[in-house]
Structure formats: C-alpha cells, structure tokens
C-alpha cells in the first residue's frame, strides 16, 4: 500500500498495483455523505406530522401540539447547539453525524410506540439533537476533500438533502392520496429511511484531522518545532497535557478569528439576514401545518406533502439560478435581500388573511422558494470572504444566533399565556417580523448602492478596498 504522490487525494492510501485516479479523493467521501443526506431527509411523515399527532394515532389537541410539543425542539436545539459546535470539530465530524442518525431513529421510534404529550415531547427533544448536529453534516465534506473541489462537492451535498426532502414529501403525498396508506405506515417508512442513513454513516471515511484544530496545530508547529519533536517521545499523559495547551491556544485563536470575521460591515449584514432568515423560516415551517389544519374543511384531503415537495424543488432550482446570475452583489446584494424579503412578508400576511387553503398553499410555495434563494445568496457571499478554517465558526455562530431569536419568538408568540394568540395571529406577527427586516435591508441597500455608485474614481477605489478587506478575512 502507498500514497498518492501529488497529494491531490488528500494523501490517502492506494493499493500497490491498482490505479486510483486522483478524483477518487473527493468521490470516495462525497458518495456516502450524499447517500446519508438523502435518506436522513427522506421523511414522508413530516409534511403530515400535525395530522399524525392530532389524529386517532396520538389523540393530541392542536393546543397541546402548538404550545407543549413543537416548542420543545426549539428550546432544546438552543441548549444543544453550543456543545455540538464545540465538540464537532474536536471529534472530527463523523461521530457527531452518527449521533445525528441515532437521534433521528430515537425520535421516530418514540413517535411510533409512545403515547401522550410526554412521549411526543421526548421525541422532539431527540429530534432537536439531530437538528443541532446539522453543522457536522455540512462541515464534514470540507475536512476530507481538497479546496479545489469545494464548489463541486458543496453542490452535491446540498442537492442530496434537497432531493431527499422532496422525494420524501412527494412519496408521502402519493402513498397517502393514491395508495390509501395510513399515516402510521408513513412513519414506519420514515423510520426505515433514517435507519438506512445511520448505516451509511458508519461507512464514512474518518477525517485525519479537523479543519480548525489543523490550522491551530500547524501554527503552533511553526512557532515551536523543537517542542513538537520532543513530543514524539513523550508518553500519553504528557501528550494529553500538551493537547490541553493546544486547546487553550485554539480558543484564543477562536476569539481573534471571531473579531476578524465580523469586522466587515458588508459581511455582517449578510450574517444578520442569514440568522434572522433562519429564525423566521423554521418558525413558519414548524407551525404552517397547524394553520392548514385550522383552515382546511373536515373532508379535505391534505396536499401538504405535494406543496412541500414541489416548493423544495422550486427552491432548489432558484438556488441553482442564483449561481448563474451575473450581478455585482457587493453593490446590489442588500437591496435584493430587502426587496425579496418584502415579498416574503407579503406572502405571510396573505396567509394570515385568507380562508382559502389553496391561496395559503401558493403563498407557502412562494415563501419557501424565495427563502432558499436568499439563503443561498447569503451563504456564498459569506463563504467567499472567509478562509475555510473559519466556515464552521461563522456559519455555526449564525445558526446559534438564529436559534436564540427563534427561542425568543417562540416564548413571546406561543408560550406567553397572557397573549393566547391564535394560529392566524401568530402568522401576522411572522409577517411583521419579515417586514421589519425588509425595511432595514432596503434602507441599507439603497445607502450602499448610492454610496458605491459615486464618481468612477472614488467608487473604484472603495471597491478595491472592500475586496482587500474581504481577502484578509
């Protein structure tokens, strides 16, 4: 056994006498992580979760689901997100991905065999662990492939989860509407799918090192090469002490990187939208089924799965279209965010006012398509200004801020007993939430566009300075 001589495959082993092309360095880990992402997201029961909980299988009331069950995963995600962020890089991603698979299985087993509010709360508690572990799925691939393949593998990894979610939603709709399959059977199919994803996660290649610790340790090696030579002969106990010192230096570097990453005002605004948009999206997506249950007549066959699946595919298409748009995002990006966020607010306001479920379905389709498009804009605008070691830091912190906002919104809108808002009133607040941020980004976008469209000389000088600032991050 030998190693790839030109190191394009990440210095992975190859068997003597067998040719291994260098592209196997990214194909090897990309295929199983995409299979994992597909099956972990192929959950046919999810578009019908509210019907499952409030139907004859669980006999919960919509009030119990709204105020006692669904808020559990929001609050629990906030609790688990920070520990998961701290250990994901240290454990090198794969163990956390396996934990995510186990959490998915636990959640759906509890939904199938449990009964009552307490069992449903435990299921969503387990589901929150899986949600917090998403950062490992999205960061894993960057630790096992070379930077030259980042764009390609990122598209595959994201396409896998979008396709998996769409297939799951549409499959659930077809089985329910045409096949006459019960919701309980959809839950069993979901359990089988997440079990396949767990089995797949066991075959993921283990990264040789982490993204962040690798940069920290290499910097330490550069400044104290002699100490590293001596450490080779030290016993395990002394090495553990040395590792503890490296962890301390890692947190110091983490604080410095945090300050550098958010020193750019332009990137800061994209991070603000990423956090606030995530908060609003998950809040709407988490409670939209309750609105549809409230609106639809008793004899209406729910098309939740079809709407969810088609809107996800539409969002994926919009995401691909964004990648081919030639627009000076540094000038017009914030204005685009402001304008399209206003459309999101309008769609949510119409969902609050209408009694027609087909209008509500159409508005949700528009909402999800636009959100996925704007989220992609924010993602690549943030990523292109960062070094790869800082991806987990920035995206993880943005996710944490979004979860904090979602917890606050849940506490105020749903769990404040004095308000006792109806489900339609809740969506009016969500519409106002997006409208407020639409105004903020529109004003900021107009200012940026006017500021950057000054006389050619000064404008070009400022753009060059902005590019230099971004490259330093």
N, C-alpha and C positions, 0 to 999 in steps of 0.2 A: 504494500500500500504506500502511495506517495501523496504529493500535494500539487495543486495547480501552480505551475511555475510563475505565471504572470499575475497571480493573486486576484484575478477578476472574479473568481468564485468565492471570495472571502476566505481563501486559504483552506478550503475544505478538502478532505481526503479523497483520493481516487484509487481504484484498484489497478495494480500493475497489469498491463496487457489489455486494458479496456479503456477505450477513448471516452472521455467525458467532456462534452463541449462546455465552454465557459458559461453559456446561458443557463446551464443546469444550476448554477449558483443562485439564481433568482427563481427559477421554475420549481426547484425542489421544495422550498418552504412556501411558495405562493400557492401551489395547488392545494395542499392540505388546509391552509388557513382560509382559503376561499370556500372549500367544502364545508369547513366548520362554520364560517359565517353564514353560508346559505341555509344549512339545516338548523342553526341556532335561531335564525329569524323566520323560518318557515313554521309559523304557529297559527294554524287555521282558526283556533278558538278565539284569538284576541279581538277581532272585529265584533265578536258576539259575546264578549265577556260579561257585559252588564246583563244581557238576556239570560246568560247561564247562571249568574249569581241571583238574579231576581225571579227566575223561573221555578219550575217544580223540582229542579235538582237541588237547589240550596235554599229556596224559600226566604231569601232576604228581601227586605224592603228597599226601595230606591233611596230612602232617607238613610238607612244603615250603610248602604254602599257608598253614598255620597259623602257622609260625614264621619264614618267609622272605619271603612275598609280602604278606599282609594287613598286617603291622606297618609296611610301608613307607609306606603312606598316612597312618598315624597320626603317625609321626615327621616326615614331610615336611610335613604340614599345620601342625605346630608351627613349623617353620622358616619357612614362607611366610606365616603368618598376620600376624605383626607388620609385615613390609614391605608386605603388601597393605593392612593397616589404615592405614598411614601415607600411602600414595600414592593410595588410593581417593578420598578427599575432594579431594585436590590435583588429581587428573586429572579430577575431575567424573564419576566413576562409569561412564560409557559405555565408555571404553577398557578398563576392568577387566572389564566384562560381556563385551565382545568377546574378551578374553583367556580368560575362562571358557569361552566357546564353542569356541575353538581348542584349549584343553586337553582338553575332552571328546572332540573329534574325534581328537586325537592319541592319547588313551588307548585308544579303541576300535579305531583303526587298528592300534595295536601288539598289541592282543589278537587281532585277526583274522589278521594276517600274521606275527606273531612266534612264536617257539617257545622253550621252556626257561624256567628260573627268571628269568634276567636280563631277558628281554623282558617277562615279567609284572611284574617289579619296576619297570621303566621305565614300563609302562602305569599302574601305581598311583601312581608318582611324578607323572606328568602329571595323574592324577585328583585328587591332593592339591592341586594348584594350583587346579583348578576348585572344590574344596571350600573353600579359603581365600578364594576370590573371591565366595562367597555373600553376604558383607557388602555388596558393591556392588549386588547384585540387590535386597536388602531395603531399602537406603538410597536407591536411585535415585529412587523414586517421590516421596519427600518433598522432593526438590530441584526438582521440576518441577510440583508442584501446590500449591495454597493450603492452609493448615492446616484450613480449614473442610471440606475433602474428605478429610482423612486417614483417618477411620474407614471411609469407603466404599471408598477405593482399597486400603486395607490388607486388607480382607476379600476383594477381588477378586484381589489379588496372591497371598495365601496360598491362596485357593481354587484358583487356576490350578495351582500346584505340587502341591497335594494331588490334584487331579483328574488331572493328568498322570501322577503316580506310580501312582495307582490304575488308570488306563486301561492304562498300560504293563504293570503286573503282571498284570492280568486278561487282556489281549491275549496276553501271553506264555503264560499258562496255557492259554487256548483254542487257540492255534496249536499248542502242544506236545501237549495231550491229545486234542483233537478233529481237528485238521488234520494231525497227523503231521509237523509242521515240525521240522527239526533245530535244535539249539542254535546252530549256526553261522549259520543263517538269522535266528534271533532277534538275534544280534549284528549282522548286517547291517541289520536293521530299526532297531536302536538307533542305529547309525551314521547312518542316513538321518535319524532324528528329531533328533539333536543337530546335524546339518548344517543342517536347517531352522531350528533355534533360532539358529545363528550368523548365517544370512542375515537372520533377523528382527532381530537385534541391530544390524545395520548401519543400520536404518531408525529406530532410537530417536532421539527429539529430544535434542540435546545440551543439558544444563543450562547456563544462562547463568553460574551461579556455584555454588560449593559451599555446603553447609549451614554448616560450621564456619568456613571462611575468610570467608564473607559476614558472619557475626557479628563476627569479629575485625577485618575491614577497616572495617566500619561503625563499630565502636567507635573505631578509630584515626582515622577521618574526623571523628568528633565531637570528638576532642581536638586534632586538628591539621589543621583545614580549610585553613589557609593553605598548608601543605606539599603538600596534595593538589592545590591549584590550580596550584602551580608544577610539579608532576609531569606535568601535561598537556603541557608544552612540552619536557620532558626527552627525551633520546634513549633508545634501547632499553637501552643499557648501564646508564645511571643508573637506569632503571626496574627493571632486574633487581636492582641493589643495594638499591633501596627494597623490592622484593619479599622479598629475603632478610631484611631487618629485620622485615618483617611476619611472616615465618615464625618468627623468634625470639620475637616477641611472642605468636604463636599457641601455641607450646609452653609459654610461661609461663602463658598463659590455660588451656591444657590441664591443667597441674598444679593450678591453682586450682580448675578445674571438677571435676577428679577428687576432690579433697578434699571439695568441697561435696556431690557426688553420693553419696558413701559415708559421709557423716556421719550419715545417718538409719539408726538401728538396724533399723527395720522393713524399709526397702528393702534394707538389707544382707543380711538373712536371705532375702528373695526372690531376690536376686542369687546367694547361696550355693546355693540349690536350683537356679536356672537353670544354674549352672556344673556342679554335681555331677550333676544330672539329665542334662544333655547328655553328659557323660562316660560315664555308665552306659548311656544309651540307645544311643549309637553303638558302644560296646563289645559290647553284646548283639546289636544288629542286624548288626554286622560279622561276628560269629562264629556266629550262630544256624544258618547253613546247614551249617557243619561238624558241629554237633550233630545236625542232621537226617540228614545223610549217614551219620553213625555209627549212628543209631537205625533207619533205615528198612531193611527187607529188600531183597535184591537185585532182586526182581521188583516192587517197589512203585513206582507212578507218582507222582512227587513233585507235591504240590499247593502248593508254596511260593508260586507266583505268586498263586493264589487267596487263600491265607491273608494274604499281604502286602497285596494289593489291598483285600480286604474289611476288614482291620483298619485300613488307612489311611482308608477311607470311614467306618468307625465312629468313628475318632479325629476326623475332620472334623466328624461330627455331634455328638460330645461337645464339641468346641470351640465350635460354634455354640450348644449348650445352655448352656455356661458364660456366654456373652454375655447370656443372658436370665435368669440366676439373680439373684434379689434377696437378697443376703447381705452382711452387714457384714464385708467381707473384712479390714478393719484389725483386727478382733477375732478372727474365726474362721479367717482365711486360713491361718495357720501350722499350726493344728490340722488343717485339711483336708489340707494338704500331708503332714503326718506320718501321718495315718490312711491315705490312699490310697497313700503310698509303702510302707507296711507291706504292702498288697495286692500291690504290685509285687514286693516281696521274697518274699512267699509264692508268687507265680506262678513266679518264677525258681527257688525252692527245689524246687517240684514238678517243674519241667522237669529239674532235676538228678536227681531220684529216680526218675522214671518211665521205663519202657521202651516205653511206648505213644506212637507218634508223634502220634496224634490228640489225646491229652491235651497233648502238647507244643505242637501247633498251637493248641489252645484257650488255653493259658497265654500264648503269644506274642500272640494276639489281645487278651487281657485286658491284658497288659503294654503294648502299643503304644497301645491306646485310652486307658488311664489316663495314660500319659506325656504324650500330646498334650494331654489335658485340663489336667493340672497345669502343663505348659509354658505354655499359654495364660493360665492364672491368673497365673503369674509375670510374663509379658510385659506384660499390661495393668496389673498392679499397679505394675510398674516404670515403664512409659511414662507413666502418668497423673500421676506425681510429677515428671516431667522437662520441661524446655524442649526444643523439637525439635532445637536445635543439639547437645544432649548425647546424643541417641539413639545415634549411631554410637559415641561414646566408651564409654558404659555397656554396650551390647549387644556391642560389639567386645571390650571387656575381659572380659566374662563368657565370651564364646566362647574367648578366649585362655586363661583360667584352666581352662575345661573341657577344652581340648586338652592343656594341661600335665598335668592329672590323668589324662587318657586315656593319654598317653605313659608316665607313671609306672606306671599299672596294666598297660599292655602289657608294659613292661620287666620288671615283677615277675612277672606271672602267666604270660606267654607266652615271653619271651626269657631267663628265668633258667634256665640249663642244669641247675643243681643240683636244681631243683624237678621239672622234667619232668612237669608236671601234665597229666592227660588232659582232654579237652574237657568232660567232665561235672564234673570237679573245678573247672575254670575257672568254670563257671556257679554252683557252690556259693559261690565267692568273690564273684561278682557279686551273688548273693542276700544275702550277708553285708554287702556294701558298701551296698546299699539299706536293709537292716535297721538299720545303724548310723545312717544319716541319718534314717530314720523315727523312731528313738528321740530323736535330737536335736530334730527339729521337733515331735514330740509333747510333749516336756517344755517346749520354748519356747512352744508353742501353749497348753498348759494355764496356764502362767505369764501369758501375755498375756491370755487370756480372763478369768482370775481378777483380774488387775490392772485390766482395763478394766471389769469388772462390779462395781466398788466402789460406794459410795453415789452417788446420782444426781448430786449437785453436783460432787464431785471427778472423777467419771468424765467428765462432760460437759466440765469444764474441761480435762482431759487430752486428750480427743478433739479439742477445738478447737485445743489447742497442737500436736497431731500434724498436723492439717490445715494450720496455718500453716507448720509446718516443711516439709511436703511442697510447699506452694505456692512456697516460696522456692527449691526446687531447680529 
